[in-house]
C-alpha cells in the first residue's frame, strides 16, 4: 500500500511517499506526477516514509525524470532510507538522478 501527499508552494511541489512503491501502487504515483507536468519548476519527491521500491516504482521515477528533464524542471529525490537508496545505487540511477 502506498500513501501519497503533495504540498504545492510557490514554484515547487513536494510529493511525500509512505509505504510500498511496487507494481500495484506505481500507477498511483504516475497519476500524481502527471498532475505537475504543466505546473511548478521544481518537483521534489520525499522518500522519508517509503519502506520499499520495486522495479515498477523505479520505472515511474525514470519515466518522469525524462519528462521533467525535457521540460527543464528540477527533479529532486530526497530523504531515502538506506534500503531504498541501495536500490537506486544498484540500479545505477544514483549516477544521474539528483538525490539529496
C-alpha positions as CSV (number, residue, x, y, z in Angstrom):
1,X,0.0,0.0,0.0
2,X,1.2,3.5,-0.8
3,X,0.1,6.8,0.6
4,X,0.9,10.0,-1.4
5,X,0.6,13.5,-0.2
6,X,1.6,16.7,-2.2
7,X,2.2,20.2,-1.0
8,X,2.4,22.9,-3.6
9,X,4.1,26.1,-2.5
10,X,5.3,28.9,-4.8
11,X,7.0,27.3,-7.7
12,X,7.7,23.9,-6.2
13,X,5.8,20.8,-5.2
14,X,6.9,18.2,-2.5
15,X,5.4,14.8,-3.0
16,X,5.8,12.6,0.0
17,X,5.6,8.8,-0.3
18,X,4.7,6.4,2.6
19,X,4.6,2.6,2.4
20,X,5.5,0.5,-0.6
21,X,6.0,1.6,-4.2
22,X,5.5,-1.6,-6.2
23,X,3.7,-2.9,-9.2
24,X,0.3,-2.3,-7.7
25,X,1.0,1.2,-6.4
26,X,3.2,2.6,-9.2
27,X,0.2,3.7,-11.3
28,X,-0.9,5.8,-8.3
29,X,2.5,7.7,-8.3
30,X,2.3,8.0,-12.1
31,X,-1.1,9.7,-11.8
32,X,0.2,12.1,-9.1
33,X,3.3,13.1,-11.0
34,X,1.3,13.7,-14.2
35,X,-0.6,16.5,-12.4
36,X,2.6,18.5,-12.2
37,X,3.7,18.3,-15.8
38,X,2.4,21.8,-16.6
39,X,3.0,23.0,-13.0
40,X,5.9,24.0,-10.8
41,X,9.5,24.3,-11.9
42,X,10.8,22.2,-9.0
43,X,9.4,18.7,-8.3
44,X,10.7,17.1,-5.0
45,X,9.9,13.5,-4.1
46,X,10.4,12.7,-0.4
47,X,11.1,9.0,0.3
48,X,11.3,9.6,4.0
49,X,8.4,7.1,4.9
50,X,8.9,4.8,1.9
51,X,9.8,1.2,3.0
52,X,10.2,-0.5,-0.3
53,X,10.6,0.3,-4.0
54,X,10.3,-2.3,-6.8
55,X,11.5,-2.1,-10.4
56,X,8.0,-0.9,-11.4
57,X,8.5,2.0,-9.0
58,X,11.9,2.7,-10.5
59,X,10.3,2.8,-13.9
60,X,7.9,5.5,-12.9
61,X,10.7,7.5,-11.3
62,X,12.8,7.2,-14.5
63,X,9.9,8.0,-16.8
64,X,9.1,11.2,-15.0
65,X,12.8,12.1,-14.7
66,X,12.8,12.1,-18.5
67,X,9.6,14.0,-18.9
68,X,10.5,16.7,-16.3
69,X,14.1,17.0,-17.6
70,X,12.8,17.6,-21.2
71,X,10.7,20.5,-19.7
72,X,13.8,21.9,-17.9
73,X,12.3,21.2,-14.5
74,X,14.3,20.3,-11.4
75,X,13.6,16.8,-10.2
76,X,14.9,16.0,-6.8
77,X,14.7,12.8,-4.8
78,X,15.2,13.2,-1.1
79,X,15.2,11.5,2.4
80,X,15.8,7.9,1.3
81,X,16.4,5.3,3.9
82,X,19.4,3.1,3.4
83,X,17.5,0.2,1.8
84,X,15.7,2.4,-0.8
85,X,19.0,4.2,-1.5
86,X,20.7,0.9,-2.1
87,X,18.1,0.0,-4.8
88,X,18.9,3.3,-6.6
89,X,22.7,2.6,-6.2
90,X,22.5,-0.9,-7.6
91,X,20.2,0.1,-10.5
92,X,22.7,2.9,-11.4
93,X,20.0,5.6,-11.0
94,X,22.1,7.3,-8.4
95,X,24.6,8.3,-11.1
96,X,22.2,10.6,-13.0
97,X,19.3,11.4,-10.6
98,X,19.6,14.3,-8.1
99,X,19.4,12.6,-4.8
100,X,19.9,14.6,-1.6
